[in-house]
Amino acid sequence: MYHDKGYYYRDMVAGVNERIPDENDNPIVPINFDNAATTPAFKSVLADIVDFSNCYSSIHRGTGYKSILSSKVYENSRKTICDFVHCDYRKNTVIYVKNATEAINKLSYAISCINKDCIILSTRMEHHSNDLPWRTKFIVDYIDVDELGKLKIDDLKNKLEKYNGKVKLVCVTGASNVTGYKNPIYRIAKICHRYGAKILVDGAQLVPHFPIYMKSSNKDKNIDFLVFSAHKMYAPFGIGVLIGPKETFLCTEPDHVGGGTIDIVTDDSVTWAEPPDRNEAGTPNIMGVIALTAAIRTLRHLGMKNIDDHEMNIYYYALSRLKKIPHIKIYCDTDYKCDKVAILPFNIKGIHHEVTAKLLSQMSGIAVRSGCFCAQPYVKRLLGISEEEMKYYQQNRDVKRPGMVRLSFSLYNTYSEVDVLVETLKTIVRNRSCFR
């Protein structure tokens, strides 16, 4: 019998035991297996938001006591962020944004100001947010994946050698939002630095689940840039983070200009503020920062290793049970030694992914995600879809498109929730001829 720590963690998360009326107005406690998209809030986050609201005031713009306090809390939070991801606060700057997508767009602009003619390497497993911002400004090439969807490290080396110093940045996800695979980011960093390139890690799916060390005892393995979103780590209040060397942002103009970004403005000239102020136009999201730092305190209290252990135990339990259900195809490495976060993509043969997702919701109140998860080139490869088929879908937007169903587990999920999932899937499979 499994010891289910999920019930202990559930008490710390808002709303997970809340009864919600289903489509027949029957109150049920829904099951959320869509945590890779966003997570509910920690109760500690909500408590800190309420507490600080009594002190809320303008940041950097007032001499009142509340403004001074708010500004101090806002600035001190950057050290909290750096400590959480183990980076050098003296050499790096923490820039607050809305989410990881904005962070990558902001970094792409900064890099374009420094190296307009350089080559950017991304990978074939990236979220669109770590692909599209680079396409509009640079020549972009892609590190390939193998038949299981895992990154080919040899292809990274080959491309770095091929471009002979022209690659200035390699953009790689810390953990895939489709398969959950963790990439060997420290090994990748060492390879990049050997060829004079820096590394950006999209930490949206890694930071909430596993410890990350931007600064290593071996400086060749240091992570140069890191982005992540608070709404995926129990703090859904519109804040994200971009971390990188101060010198990168010191020699570039801001992508958004206006209040807060300047030192001096005359009739015909502007002197920009120092980073990170020059990179945070407008009124700062202090409540988002309060939420993020509260979430970090809770995650550190629980222990990132403990969180990873529980989530992966839930994942392995679900994996072992899904593998026994006929007609289910799993789209990731099912070896128990595979290094990953708790994400499990699958399909039921003969049933469209959208239908499966809707049935899980209607029958048992289970929330999953279906589709391509903002990673269409990657999902295309995992599903084995040809270029001709892709052209067909581009030309016929009203037809049902291929995709898969994604389960993504969190610390508050339980074995009993997985049992409900499994029994529901068995029912769907037994009656799958009715759902085609």
C-alpha positions in Angstrom: 0.0 0.0 0.0 1.3 3.4 -0.9 1.9 6.2 1.6 0.0 9.1 0.0 1.7 12.4 0.9 -0.7 14.1 -1.5 -3.3 14.4 1.2 -0.7 16.3 3.4 0.1 18.7 0.6 -3.5 19.2 -0.3 -4.1 21.1 2.9 -1.7 23.7 1.7 -3.3 24.3 -1.7 -6.4 26.5 -2.2 -9.5 25.1 -3.8 -8.5 21.5 -4.5 -11.1 20.1 -2.2 -13.8 22.6 -3.3 -17.0 21.1 -4.6 -17.9 22.4 -8.1 -21.3 21.8 -9.8 -20.9 19.5 -12.9 -22.9 19.9 -16.1 -25.9 18.3 -14.2 -25.5 20.7 -11.3 -24.3 17.8 -9.0 -21.5 19.0 -6.7 -18.2 17.1 -7.2 -14.6 17.5 -6.1 -12.9 17.8 -9.5 -9.5 16.2 -10.2 -6.8 18.4 -11.8 -4.2 16.7 -13.9 -3.5 19.8 -15.9 -0.8 21.3 -13.7 1.7 21.9 -16.5 -0.6 24.6 -17.8 -1.1 26.4 -14.5 -1.4 25.5 -10.8 -3.8 26.6 -8.1 -2.5 29.0 -5.4 -0.9 28.0 -2.2 -2.9 29.1 0.8 0.2 30.8 2.1 0.3 32.8 -1.1 -3.2 34.0 -0.6 -2.6 34.8 3.1 0.5 36.9 2.2 -1.4 38.8 -0.5 -4.2 39.7 2.0 -1.7 40.6 4.7 0.4 42.8 2.5 -2.6 44.5 0.9 -2.8 46.7 4.0 0.7 48.0 3.2 0.3 48.2 -0.5 1.6 51.5 -2.1 3.5 52.8 -5.1 7.0 51.4 -5.9 10.0 53.8 -6.3 7.7 56.8 -6.5 6.7 58.0 -3.1 8.1 59.1 0.2 5.3 57.8 2.4 6.0 55.0 4.8 3.9 52.5 2.8 5.7 53.4 -0.4 9.1 53.0 1.3 8.1 49.7 2.7 6.6 48.4 -0.6 9.7 49.5 -2.5 12.0 47.8 0.0 10.0 44.5 -0.1 10.0 44.7 -3.9 13.7 45.1 -4.2 14.6 42.6 -1.5 12.6 40.0 -3.3 15.2 39.8 -6.1 17.7 38.3 -3.6 15.0 35.7 -2.6 14.6 34.7 -6.3 18.4 34.4 -6.8 18.8 32.3 -3.6 16.0 30.0 -4.8 17.7 29.2 -8.2 21.2 29.4 -6.7 22.6 32.3 -8.8 25.1 35.0 -8.1 23.1 38.1 -7.0 26.2 40.3 -7.5 26.7 39.4 -11.2 23.1 38.8 -12.3 20.0 40.9 -12.5 16.4 39.7 -11.8 13.9 41.3 -14.1 10.2 40.9 -13.4 7.9 40.3 -16.3 4.3 38.9 -16.8 5.4 35.3 -17.6 8.1 33.2 -19.2 6.9 34.1 -22.7 7.4 37.8 -22.1 10.8 37.0 -20.5 12.0 35.2 -23.6 10.7 38.0 -25.9 12.5 40.6 -23.8 15.8 38.6 -23.9 15.5 38.1 -27.7 15.3 41.9 -28.1 18.3 42.4 -25.8 20.4 39.9 -27.7 19.4 41.4 -31.0 20.8 44.8 -29.9 24.1 43.2 -29.1 24.6 40.5 -31.8 22.3 41.2 -34.7 24.1 38.8 -37.1 24.6 35.9 -34.7 23.0 32.4 -35.0 20.6 31.1 -32.3 20.2 27.4 -31.6 16.9 26.3 -30.3 15.6 22.7 -30.2 12.9 20.6 -31.8 11.3 20.0 -28.4 10.7 23.6 -27.4 7.5 25.4 -26.4 6.6 28.0 -29.1 7.6 30.7 -26.7 11.2 29.5 -26.8 11.2 29.3 -30.6 9.0 32.0 -32.2 10.7 35.1 -30.6 14.0 34.0 -32.1 12.7 33.4 -35.6 11.8 37.1 -36.1 15.2 38.4 -35.3 17.9 35.9 -36.1 19.0 33.0 -38.2 17.7 30.0 -36.1 18.8 26.4 -36.3 17.4 23.5 -34.3 19.0 20.7 -32.3 17.2 17.5 -33.3 15.5 14.9 -31.2 15.5 11.1 -31.5 12.6 8.7 -32.1 11.6 9.0 -28.4 11.7 12.8 -28.5 14.9 13.1 -26.5 17.4 15.8 -27.3 20.4 14.6 -29.4 23.4 16.1 -27.6 25.7 15.0 -30.4 23.7 17.2 -32.8 24.3 20.2 -30.5 28.0 19.6 -30.7 27.8 19.2 -34.5 25.9 22.4 -35.0 28.2 24.4 -32.7 31.2 23.1 -34.7 29.5 23.8 -38.0 28.8 27.4 -37.2 32.3 27.9 -35.9 31.7 30.6 -33.2 28.7 32.3 -34.8 26.3 30.8 -32.3 25.9 33.2 -29.4 23.0 31.6 -27.6 21.5 28.1 -27.2 17.9 28.0 -26.0 16.7 24.9 -24.3 13.9 23.8 -22.1 14.8 22.6 -18.7 11.9 20.1 -18.9 9.6 19.4 -21.8 5.9 20.5 -21.3 5.0 17.6 -23.6 7.0 14.6 -22.5 8.4 15.8 -19.2 12.0 14.9 -20.2 14.6 16.8 -18.3 17.4 18.0 -20.4 21.0 17.7 -19.1 21.3 21.5 -18.8 24.6 21.6 -17.0 26.2 19.3 -19.5 24.7 21.4 -22.3 26.0 24.6 -20.6 29.6 23.2 -20.5 29.4 22.3 -24.2 28.0 25.8 -25.1 30.7 27.6 -23.2 33.4 25.6 -24.9 32.2 27.0 -28.2 31.8 30.6 -26.9 28.0 30.4 -26.7 25.7 31.2 -23.7 22.7 29.1 -22.6 19.1 30.1 -21.9 17.1 27.6 -19.9 13.3 27.8 -20.1 12.6 26.8 -16.6 8.8 27.0 -16.7 8.3 23.3 -16.2 11.4 22.6 -14.2 11.7 25.3 -11.5 8.4 24.4 -9.7 9.4 20.7 -9.4 13.1 20.3 -9.1 16.1 22.3 -7.7 18.1 24.3 -10.2 21.6 25.7 -9.8 22.4 28.6 -12.1 25.9 28.9 -10.4 28.0 25.8 -10.3 31.2 24.9 -8.6 32.4 24.4 -12.1 31.8 27.8 -13.8 31.7 26.1 -17.2 28.4 24.6 -16.2 26.8 27.9 -15.1 23.4 28.7 -16.5 23.6 32.1 -18.2 19.9 33.0 -18.5 16.9 31.5 -16.8 13.2 32.3 -17.2 10.1 30.9 -15.4 6.5 31.8 -14.5 4.9 32.1 -11.1 1.5 30.8 -12.2 3.0 27.3 -12.7 4.4 27.4 -9.1 1.3 28.1 -7.0 1.4 31.9 -7.4 -1.1 32.9 -10.2 -0.8 36.6 -9.9 0.7 37.7 -13.2 4.4 37.6 -12.5 7.4 36.0 -14.3 11.1 36.2 -14.0 14.1 36.7 -16.4 17.5 36.3 -14.8 20.8 37.0 -16.6 24.1 38.8 -16.4 23.8 42.5 -15.6 26.2 43.4 -18.4 23.8 42.0 -21.0 21.1 44.5 -20.1 23.4 47.4 -19.2 24.5 47.8 -22.8 21.0 47.5 -24.4 18.1 49.9 -24.6 14.8 48.7 -23.1 12.2 47.0 -25.3 9.4 48.9 -23.6 10.0 52.5 -22.6 8.2 54.9 -20.3 7.7 55.4 -16.5 10.4 53.8 -14.4 12.9 53.1 -17.2 14.7 56.4 -17.3 17.3 58.3 -15.3 17.1 61.7 -17.1 14.8 62.9 -20.0 15.4 66.2 -21.8 13.7 67.7 -24.8 15.9 65.7 -27.2 17.7 63.0 -25.2 17.2 60.1 -22.7 19.5 58.6 -20.2 18.3 55.1 -19.2 18.2 53.8 -15.7 20.4 51.0 -14.6 19.1 47.4 -15.0 16.7 46.1 -13.8 14.8 49.4 -13.6 15.3 50.2 -17.3 13.7 46.8 -18.1 10.6 47.1 -16.0 8.5 49.8 -17.6 5.3 51.0 -15.8 4.0 50.3 -12.4 5.7 47.2 -10.9 3.5 44.2 -10.0 4.3 44.2 -6.3 1.4 41.8 -5.5 2.7 39.3 -8.0 6.1 39.6 -6.3 4.6 39.0 -2.9 2.8 35.9 -4.3 6.0 34.5 -5.9 8.2 35.0 -2.8 5.5 33.4 -0.6 5.3 30.4 -3.0 9.1 30.1 -2.9 9.1 30.1 0.9 6.5 27.3 0.9 8.4 25.3 -1.7 11.6 25.6 0.2 9.9 24.6 3.5 8.5 21.5 1.8 11.8 20.7 0.1 12.2 20.5 -3.6 13.6 17.0 -3.4 10.5 15.8 -1.4 8.2 17.4 -3.9 10.0 15.7 -6.8 9.9 12.3 -5.0 6.2 12.5 -4.4 5.2 13.8 -7.9 7.3 11.1 -9.5 5.9 8.4 -7.3 2.4 9.5 -8.5 3.7 9.5 -12.1 5.2 6.0 -11.9 2.0 4.7 -10.3 -0.1 6.2 -13.1 2.4 4.9 -15.7 2.3 1.4 -14.4 -1.5 1.3 -14.5 -1.9 3.0 -17.9 0.5 0.5 -19.5 -1.9 -2.3 -18.5 -4.9 -0.7 -20.3 -5.3 -2.0 -23.9 -5.5 0.5 -26.8 -3.6 3.2 -24.9 -0.5 4.6 -26.6 2.0 6.5 -24.5 4.3 9.1 -26.2 7.3 9.2 -24.0 10.1 6.9 -22.7 8.4 4.5 -20.2 11.6 3.3 -18.7 11.6 4.0 -15.0 15.2 5.3 -15.2 14.1 8.1 -17.5 15.0 11.5 -16.0 11.9 13.7 -16.2 9.2 15.6 -14.4 5.7 14.1 -13.8 4.1 14.6 -17.3 2.5 11.7 -19.2 1.2 12.1 -22.8 -1.0 9.5 -24.3 -3.9 8.7 -26.7 -6.6 6.0 -26.9 -6.4 4.4 -30.2 -9.3 5.2 -32.4 -10.5 8.1 -30.2 -9.7 11.7 -31.0 -7.7 13.4 -28.2 -10.3 16.1 -27.7 -13.0 13.5 -27.2 -10.9 11.7 -24.6 -10.3 14.9 -22.7 -14.0 15.8 -22.7 -15.1 12.3 -21.6 -12.7 12.4 -18.7 -14.2 15.6 -17.6 -17.8 14.7 -18.2 -17.6 11.2 -16.6 -15.3 11.9 -13.6 -14.6 15.6 -13.4 -11.0 15.0 -14.4 -9.2 18.0 -16.0 -6.4 17.2 -18.5 -5.0 19.1 -21.5 -5.4 17.9 -25.1 -3.8 19.1 -28.3 -0.2 20.1 -29.1 0.5 22.1 -26.0 2.1 25.1 -27.8 4.8 22.7 -29.2 3.4 21.7 -32.6 6.8 20.9 -34.3 7.6 18.5 -31.3 4.2 16.8 -31.2 4.3 16.4 -35.0 7.5 14.4 -34.6 6.2 12.3 -31.7 3.0 11.5 -33.6 4.9 10.8 -36.8 3.0 13.4 -38.9 4.4 14.1 -42.3 5.0 17.5 -43.9 2.3 16.7 -46.4 -0.2 16.1 -43.6 0.8 19.4 -41.9 0.2 21.3 -45.1 -3.3 19.7 -45.3 -4.1 20.9 -41.8 -2.8 24.4 -42.7 -5.1 24.5 -45.7 -8.1 23.0 -43.9 -8.5 24.7 -40.6 -12.0 23.3 -39.9 -10.9 19.7 -39.7 -10.0 18.0 -36.5 -6.3 18.2 -35.9 -4.0 15.5 -34.4 -2.7 15.8 -30.9 -2.6 13.9 -27.7 -3.8 13.9 -24.1 -1.5 15.2 -21.4 -1.5 14.2 -17.7 0.6 16.5 -15.6 0.8 15.8 -11.9 1.5 18.1 -8.9 2.4 17.7 -5.3 -1.3 17.7 -4.2 -2.4 14.9 -6.5 -3.1 11.5 -4.9 -3.0 7.8 -5.7 -6.8 7.6 -5.3 -7.2 10.3 -8.0 -5.1 8.2 -10.3 -7.4 5.2 -9.5 -10.4 7.3 -10.6 -8.5 8.2 -13.8 -7.7 4.6 -14.5 -11.2 3.2 -14.0 -12.6 6.0 -16.2 -10.1 5.2 -18.9 -11.0 1.5 -18.7 -14.7 2.4 -19.2 -13.9 4.6 -22.2 -11.8 1.9 -23.8 -14.4 -0.8 -23.2 -16.9 1.5 -25.0 -14.6 3.1 -27.5 -16.6 2.1 -30.5 -19.3 4.5 -29.3 -16.9 7.4 -29.2 -15.3 7.2 -32.7 
